[in-house]
Amino acid sequence: MNSTQEQGSATLANTLDQEPLQPASALQALIDMSPAILWRAQPDGSIDFLNRRFYDYTGQSPKEAYGWGWQVIIHPEDLAQAMQLWREVLASGQPGEMEVRMRRFDAVYRWFLIRAVPTRDGQGSITSWFGSNIDIEDRKQAEEKLRDDERELRGMVDAIPHVIHVFDADGSFLYANQPVLDYTGLSPDDVRKPDFRARIFHPEDLENIRVERERSLIHGTSFEFEMRARRRDGQYRWFLIRQRGRVRSVAIRRAQNSRIECSLG
């Protein structure tokens, strides 16, 4: 080893001697750096530790939050259910989770996913609970936007004067628009039941549609045929069924010759 290397090694040794690693301090720093709220609770559910993220988010002090003081930051509409779920988790001794709104220091509420897991001693008794609160506000807003878009789309589909079905990849019914329900007299739950086709299509036509649907689903081919569908008053009317490729939706309209034309695509 040359003199430069020896000096470097000596400097490193001196540094380690002067600044020994502090595992507890390092762990605390990592915990406080977490973007999630991390916490610990006693076996009875009372909080006895919260990381820095909690105080930064809520503006509470340890004195205000410890024990059961943290309840004041839970949205009033969520508090009763949250406490009931927490009591159930404590009683079960099993991991649990819930979604609640938590008040920020500026009085704005955001959605959080709260998870809790127990730790046990050698005899299996719970010694504490460890948990995390993860901000899911963006996810919640995205889900609400998706629901709004779906409601708007369904509103438009229901306003179309054609009967429309939406199918799963295996051909199972997922959704039917309002004209379907008006024509058949069935409920949205009814059209999702396995016997939906048997309830609306004429018994003499069921085998034909079963064969054609299976062939189409397997090969992605198109088909066209005529069949009868029962109206809510028990009367059967003829439909012209057309499908192009795999079944995804059905639109039915009344033709000029009083026969109902059904277009699938």
C-alpha positions as CSV (number, residue, x, y, z in Angstrom):
1,M,0.0,0.0,0.0
2,N,1.4,3.4,-1.0
3,S,1.4,6.5,1.3
4,T,-1.6,8.0,-0.4
5,Q,-3.7,4.8,0.2
6,E,-2.5,4.7,3.8
7,Q,-3.5,8.3,4.4
8,G,-6.9,7.6,2.8
9,S,-7.4,4.5,5.0
10,A,-6.4,6.5,8.1
11,T,-8.8,9.3,7.2
12,L,-11.7,6.8,6.7
13,A,-10.9,5.1,10.0
14,N,-10.9,8.4,11.8
15,T,-14.2,9.3,10.2
16,L,-15.8,6.1,11.3
17,D,-14.4,6.5,14.7
18,Q,-15.7,10.1,15.0
19,E,-19.1,9.4,13.3
20,P,-20.2,5.9,14.2
21,L,-23.4,4.6,12.6
22,Q,-26.5,5.0,14.7
23,P,-29.0,2.3,13.6
24,A,-31.9,3.8,15.5
25,S,-31.4,7.3,14.2
26,A,-30.9,6.0,10.7
27,L,-34.2,4.0,10.9
28,Q,-36.0,7.0,12.3
29,A,-34.8,9.1,9.4
30,L,-36.0,6.6,6.9
31,I,-39.4,6.3,8.6
32,D,-39.7,10.1,8.6
33,M,-38.7,10.3,4.9
34,S,-41.5,7.9,3.9
35,P,-44.3,9.6,1.8
36,A,-46.8,7.4,3.6
37,I,-48.0,8.0,7.2
38,L,-46.6,5.2,9.4
39,W,-47.8,4.5,12.8
40,R,-47.7,2.0,15.8
41,A,-50.5,1.2,18.1
42,Q,-50.8,-0.7,21.4
43,P,-52.7,-4.0,21.5
44,D,-55.9,-2.1,22.4
45,G,-55.6,0.1,19.3
46,S,-54.4,3.3,20.9
47,I,-51.6,5.1,19.0
48,D,-48.2,5.5,20.6
49,F,-46.1,6.4,17.5
50,L,-46.5,8.4,14.3
51,N,-43.9,9.4,11.8
52,R,-43.1,13.0,10.6
53,R,-45.4,12.7,7.6
54,F,-48.4,12.5,9.9
55,Y,-47.6,15.7,11.7
56,D,-46.7,17.5,8.4
57,Y,-50.0,16.5,6.9
58,T,-52.4,17.0,9.9
59,G,-50.7,19.8,11.8
60,Q,-51.4,17.9,15.0
61,S,-48.8,17.5,17.7
62,P,-47.9,14.1,19.3
63,K,-49.8,15.2,22.5
64,E,-52.9,15.9,20.4
65,A,-52.7,12.7,18.3
66,Y,-51.5,10.0,20.6
67,G,-53.9,7.6,22.2
68,W,-57.2,8.2,20.4
69,G,-56.7,11.9,19.6
70,W,-56.2,11.2,16.0
71,Q,-59.9,10.5,15.5
72,V,-60.6,14.2,15.1
73,I,-58.9,14.2,11.7
74,I,-61.2,11.5,10.2
75,H,-64.1,12.8,8.2
76,P,-67.3,12.9,10.3
77,E,-69.1,10.8,7.7
78,D,-66.4,8.1,7.9
79,L,-65.6,8.1,11.6
80,A,-68.3,5.7,12.9
81,Q,-67.6,3.1,10.2
82,A,-63.8,3.5,10.6
83,M,-64.0,2.9,14.3
84,Q,-66.2,-0.1,13.9
85,L,-63.8,-1.6,11.4
86,W,-60.8,-0.9,13.6
87,R,-62.6,-2.6,16.6
88,E,-63.3,-5.6,14.3
89,V,-59.7,-5.8,13.2
90,L,-58.5,-5.6,16.9
91,A,-60.9,-8.3,17.9
92,S,-59.9,-10.6,15.0
93,G,-56.1,-10.2,15.5
94,Q,-55.8,-10.3,11.7
95,P,-54.4,-7.7,9.3
96,G,-57.0,-5.3,8.0
97,E,-57.6,-2.3,5.8
98,M,-60.0,0.5,5.2
99,E,-60.5,3.7,3.1
100,V,-61.3,6.9,4.9
101,R,-61.0,10.7,4.4
102,M,-58.4,12.4,6.5
103,R,-58.3,16.1,7.2
104,R,-55.2,18.0,6.2
105,F,-53.7,20.9,8.2
106,D,-55.6,23.3,5.8
107,A,-59.0,21.6,6.5
108,V,-59.0,19.8,3.1
109,Y,-60.0,16.1,3.3
110,R,-58.2,13.6,1.2
111,W,-58.8,9.8,0.8
112,F,-56.3,7.4,2.4
113,L,-56.0,3.6,2.3
114,I,-55.2,2.5,5.9
115,R,-53.6,-0.9,6.5
116,A,-52.7,-2.5,9.8
117,V,-50.8,-5.7,10.7
118,P,-50.2,-7.1,14.2
119,T,-46.8,-8.2,15.7
120,R,-46.7,-11.1,18.2
121,D,-44.4,-12.4,20.9
122,G,-43.2,-16.0,21.2
123,Q,-46.5,-17.1,22.8
124,G,-48.5,-15.7,19.9
125,S,-49.9,-12.7,21.9
126,I,-50.2,-9.4,20.0
127,T,-47.6,-6.9,21.3
128,S,-48.4,-4.0,18.9
129,W,-49.9,-3.0,15.6
130,F,-48.0,-1.4,12.8
131,G,-49.8,0.5,10.1
132,S,-49.6,2.7,7.0
133,N,-51.9,5.4,5.6
134,I,-51.4,5.9,1.9
135,D,-52.8,8.9,0.0
136,I,-55.2,7.6,-2.7
137,E,-57.0,10.8,-3.5
138,D,-55.8,10.9,-7.1
139,R,-57.0,7.3,-7.6
140,K,-60.4,8.2,-6.1
141,Q,-60.8,11.1,-8.4
142,A,-59.9,9.0,-11.4
143,E,-62.4,6.4,-10.3
144,E,-65.1,9.1,-9.9
145,K,-64.3,10.5,-13.3
146,L,-64.6,7.0,-14.8
147,R,-68.0,6.6,-13.1
148,D,-69.1,10.0,-14.4
149,D,-68.0,9.1,-17.9
150,E,-69.8,5.7,-17.7
151,R,-73.0,7.3,-16.5
152,E,-72.8,9.8,-19.3
153,L,-72.2,7.1,-21.9
154,R,-75.1,5.0,-20.5
155,G,-77.3,8.0,-20.6
156,M,-76.6,8.5,-24.3
157,V,-77.0,4.7,-25.0
158,D,-80.3,4.7,-23.2
159,A,-81.5,7.6,-25.3
160,I,-80.8,5.7,-28.5
161,P,-84.0,4.2,-30.0
162,H,-82.3,0.9,-30.5
163,V,-81.9,-2.1,-28.3
164,I,-78.2,-2.4,-27.3
165,H,-76.5,-5.3,-25.5
166,V,-72.9,-5.3,-24.3
167,F,-71.2,-8.7,-24.0
168,D,-68.2,-10.1,-22.3
169,A,-65.4,-11.8,-24.3
170,D,-67.1,-15.2,-23.8
171,G,-70.5,-13.9,-24.9
172,S,-72.0,-13.3,-21.5
173,F,-74.3,-10.4,-21.1
174,L,-72.8,-7.4,-19.2
175,Y,-75.2,-4.6,-19.9
176,A,-78.4,-3.8,-21.7
177,N,-79.8,-0.3,-22.4
178,Q,-83.2,0.9,-21.5
179,P,-85.0,-0.1,-24.7
180,V,-84.0,-3.7,-24.0
181,L,-85.6,-3.5,-20.5
182,D,-88.7,-1.7,-22.0
183,Y,-89.2,-4.3,-24.7
184,T,-88.6,-7.4,-22.5
185,G,-89.9,-6.1,-19.2
186,L,-86.8,-7.5,-17.5
187,S,-84.6,-5.8,-15.0
188,P,-80.8,-5.1,-15.4
189,D,-80.1,-8.1,-13.1
190,D,-82.3,-10.3,-15.2
191,V,-80.4,-9.7,-18.4
192,R,-77.1,-10.7,-16.7
193,K,-78.5,-14.1,-15.6
194,P,-77.4,-17.3,-17.6
195,D,-81.0,-18.0,-18.6
196,F,-81.5,-14.6,-20.3
197,R,-81.7,-15.9,-23.8
198,A,-84.1,-18.7,-22.8
199,R,-86.4,-16.1,-21.3
200,I,-86.6,-13.9,-24.4
201,F,-85.9,-15.9,-27.5
202,H,-88.3,-18.4,-29.0
203,P,-87.6,-22.0,-27.9
204,E,-87.4,-23.1,-31.6
205,D,-84.7,-20.5,-32.3
206,L,-82.4,-21.0,-29.3
207,E,-80.3,-23.8,-30.8
208,N,-79.6,-21.8,-33.9
209,I,-78.4,-18.8,-32.0
210,R,-76.3,-21.0,-29.7
211,V,-74.5,-22.6,-32.6
212,E,-73.9,-19.4,-34.4
213,R,-72.6,-17.6,-31.3
214,E,-70.2,-20.3,-30.4
215,R,-68.9,-20.4,-34.0
216,S,-68.5,-16.7,-34.0
217,L,-66.7,-16.5,-30.7
218,I,-64.3,-19.3,-31.6
219,H,-63.4,-18.1,-35.1
220,G,-64.3,-14.4,-35.0
221,T,-66.6,-14.9,-38.0
222,S,-69.8,-13.0,-38.9
223,F,-73.3,-14.3,-39.1
224,E,-76.8,-13.3,-40.0
225,F,-80.2,-15.0,-39.3
226,E,-83.7,-14.3,-38.3
227,M,-85.2,-15.2,-34.9
228,R,-88.1,-14.3,-32.6
229,A,-87.8,-12.4,-29.3
230,R,-90.6,-12.2,-26.7
231,R,-92.0,-8.8,-25.8
232,R,-93.0,-8.0,-22.2
233,D,-96.7,-8.8,-23.1
234,G,-95.7,-12.4,-24.1
235,Q,-95.9,-11.7,-27.9
236,Y,-93.0,-12.8,-30.1
237,R,-91.7,-10.5,-32.8
238,W,-89.1,-11.4,-35.5
239,F,-85.6,-9.9,-35.4
240,L,-82.9,-9.9,-38.1
241,I,-79.7,-10.7,-36.3
242,R,-76.4,-9.5,-37.8
243,Q,-73.0,-9.9,-36.3
244,R,-69.7,-8.8,-37.6
245,G,-66.7,-10.4,-35.8
246,R,-66.8,-11.1,-32.1
247,V,-69.9,-10.1,-30.3
248,R,-69.6,-6.9,-28.4
249,S,-73.0,-5.1,-28.7
250,V,-76.4,-5.4,-30.2
251,A,-78.6,-2.6,-31.7
252,I,-82.2,-3.4,-32.7
253,R,-84.4,-1.0,-34.6
254,R,-87.9,-1.3,-36.1
255,A,-87.8,-1.7,-39.8
256,Q,-90.3,-0.1,-42.2
257,N,-92.0,-3.4,-42.9
258,S,-92.9,-3.7,-39.1
259,R,-90.3,-6.4,-38.6
260,I,-87.6,-5.5,-36.1
261,E,-84.1,-5.4,-37.5
262,C,-81.3,-6.2,-35.2
263,S,-77.7,-5.1,-36.0
264,L,-74.7,-6.5,-34.1
265,G,-71.3,-5.1,-34.3
